[in-house]
Amino acid sequence: MSESKEKSESSELLVPLETYLAAGVRIGTHIKTKVMEKFIYGVRPDGLYVINVKLLDKRIRVAAKLIARYEPNTVVAVSARQYGYQPVRAFCSFTGAIPITGRFIPGTFTNPSLPSYMEPSLLIASDPRADEQAIDEAAEVGIPVIALCDTDNFCEYVDLIIPVNNKGRRSLALVYWLLARQVLRERGELGPDEDLPVPVEHFETKIVGGMAELASRQRR
């Protein structure tokens, strides 16, 4: 898909195309897996694969419809990566889902003797690689999985892929902000044209102290 064609379809998107582009949602990695190939429409001169923004937008809508069908406290959102902590927590604060950030304790979904044990009905993962333990346990006990997947992810046990740059802090913030907004719209808690009462920046992990060096090495 060409840049001009993307722009002509911008009015159909959840946010203007420029907002998506500024957040870096479509910038993938130098690797593409077979399962992610259908979500890629091109490659940059520097070798980075580029994700189809229109397909990302469609998957956010589909994911929101699915999430809205579940009782809020039966949905768990996880992120083992630091840049996903604030987006996940903010998403959960608005939707009523349960956040798990940082290390996922093995057995959380499979060992009833653990204090942290829970029986969710739906899992949202921020990165199939970093959140592999949670996804594996969800698959073991039959919990559907929605995951934010980059071009290099294999997506095993993922039931619904949201194709996106899942390593950038602004990208993660925008996608979780949109997911939260769409879930609330699907539930009727927001009107069809209403926004969340906070800007996207509220979902964004702030760079402080040692994270500044990390940020310089990661894609925005």
MOURGI-V864747 format. One record per residue. N is the residue number from 1. SS is DSSP state (a for helix, b for strand, c for the rest). PSI is psi in whole degrees, -180 to 180 (999 if undefined). OMEGA is omega in whole degrees, 0 to 359 (999 if undefined). Layout:
n: (N:N)
ss: (SS:SS)
psi: (PSI:PSI)
omega: (OMEGA:OMEGA)
This chain:
n: (1:2:3:4:5:6:7:8:9:10:11:12:13:14:15:16:17:18:19:20:21:22:23:24:25:26:27:28:29:30:31:32:33:34:35:36:37:38:39:40:41:42:43:44:45:46:47:48:49:50:51:52:53:54:55:56:57:58:59:60:61:62:63:64:65:66:67:68:69:70:71:72:73:74:75:76:77:78:79:80:81:82:83:84:85:86:87:88:89:90:91:92:93:94:95:96:97:98:99:100:101:102:103:104:105:106:107:108:109:110:111:112:113:114:115:116:117:118:119:120:121:122:123:124:125:126:127:128:129:130:131:132:133:134:135:136:137:138:139:140:141:142:143:144:145:146:147:148:149:150:151:152:153:154:155:156:157:158:159:160:161:162:163:164:165:166:167:168:169:170:171:172:173:174:175:176:177:178:179:180:181:182:183:184:185:186:187:188:189:190:191:192:193:194:195:196:197:198:199:200:201:202:203:204:205:206:207:208:209:210:211:212:213:214:215:216:217:218:219:220)
ss: (c:c:a:a:a:a:a:a:c:a:a:a:c:c:c:c:a:a:a:a:a:a:a:c:c:c:b:c:c:c:c:c:c:c:c:c:a:a:a:b:b:b:b:c:c:c:c:c:b:b:b:c:a:a:a:a:a:a:a:a:a:a:a:a:a:a:a:a:c:c:c:a:a:a:b:b:b:b:b:c:c:a:a:a:a:a:a:a:a:a:a:a:a:a:a:c:c:b:b:b:b:c:c:c:c:c:c:c:c:c:c:c:c:c:c:c:c:c:c:c:c:b:b:b:b:c:c:c:c:c:c:a:a:a:a:a:a:a:a:a:a:c:c:b:b:b:b:b:b:c:c:c:c:c:c:c:c:c:c:b:b:b:b:c:c:c:c:c:a:a:a:a:a:a:a:a:a:a:a:a:a:a:a:a:a:a:a:c:c:c:c:c:c:c:c:c:c:c:c:a:a:a:a:c:c:c:c:c:c:c:a:a:a:a:a:a:a:c:c:c)
psi: (131:163:-40:-37:-39:-44:-36:-22:5:-33:-18:-7:162:-32:160:147:-39:-34:-43:-47:-40:-30:-9:25:-26:-5:108:-151:-174:0:141:134:164:-42:-26:-7:-38:-14:2:133:-4:179:138:164:-28:4:-1:132:148:128:143:112:-36:-38:-37:-48:-44:-41:-32:-42:-46:-44:-42:-41:-41:-48:-40:-17:-17:151:134:-43:8:3:131:132:132:152:119:-18:142:-38:-13:-9:-58:-43:-43:-46:-41:-43:-46:-34:-31:-31:-14:5:169:123:141:109:152:-149:130:119:120:135:-3:-36:-8:-13:97:-16:-11:143:-29:2:139:162:75:165:-15:139:135:119:141:-20:115:-30:-53:-31:28:-41:-46:-42:-42:-43:-37:-43:-38:-36:7:30:124:147:127:134:143:117:131:176:-20:5:146:-24:30:135:8:125:-32:117:131:105:119:157:105:18:-16:138:-39:-35:-48:-41:-47:-44:-42:-33:-46:-41:-46:-45:-45:-36:-45:-34:-42:-34:-12:10:-17:148:164:-28:9:148:169:156:1:152:170:-34:-26:-25:-3:133:128:143:115:149:-127:-15:-19:-42:-40:-42:-35:-19:-13:155:139:999)
omega: (182:179:182:179:177:183:180:181:186:183:181:186:180:173:179:180:181:179:176:184:181:180:178:185:187:183:181:181:177:183:172:177:182:183:182:184:183:180:184:179:180:178:181:177:180:175:178:177:184:183:179:184:181:178:174:181:180:181:175:178:180:180:181:178:180:181:183:180:184:171:186:184:173:179:178:176:185:171:176:179:183:182:178:184:184:177:180:181:180:177:182:180:180:186:181:178:182:180:169:181:184:183:175:183:179:181:182:179:190:184:183:181:180:175:182:185:176:181:180:178:182:178:173:182:183:181:182:180:182:183:184:182:180:181:179:180:177:179:182:183:174:178:177:183:168:181:172:188:177:185:182:181:178:170:177:180:177:182:179:180:168:185:186:169:184:180:181:183:179:177:179:180:183:182:179:176:179:178:180:180:182:177:180:176:179:179:183:179:171:175:182:182:180:176:172:181:179:178:179:183:178:181:188:176:180:179:179:175:185:181:181:179:178:183:182:183:184:178:178:999)
